[in-house]
Amino acid sequence: AARSMRTMCEMLGQAEGGEAFEVRAVCSTATEHAAGRSGGDILAEGGREPVVRHIAGVGRPVIRCEGRGVSYALLDVGQIRPWELTPDADEDLTRLLLHEILGWTPDVAVVYGGSQGELRRRLVLRHRGAAIVFGLRNHGYLTGTDPFMGVDLVVTPSEFLSGVYRDRWGLESVALPTPIDLDDIV
């Protein structure tokens, strides 16, 4: 989910012919492949020249960098996986988001994830006027109570997955093939 949504945002930030969008990413360095590597390490490999900053009210360092048309603000949570995010790190991520949207609100926020913290952050963005696009990439949201609260549009990678969620939740979604950047795989 994270990689395909990141590629989608990179494509929006690099669109040709004057059609590029201003794309900002606010997230943590937590990654599914955290063993021995942090998200900041991975970004540094891409030549993005990360700079570490400290922001008042945010208890952890923030890594700032740019690459492929995206301006990143990454909360440095060390070498953990997204589902291991501690409550205080989750709160720091919310504080970072609030800091980043002071004086600026995105027209569209592309999100994924179903934790209470993620729900809280997308409701903050929606309250500020951003349309919320949820990147649904797997079968992880078939249980629970309304995992799509506060979402304006859901995007899946296939008609099959759209059908699974239509049958389970009555959810109407848009199927868009997974974006692939050849530079990432060749």
Disulfide bonds with the S-S distance in Angstrom:
none
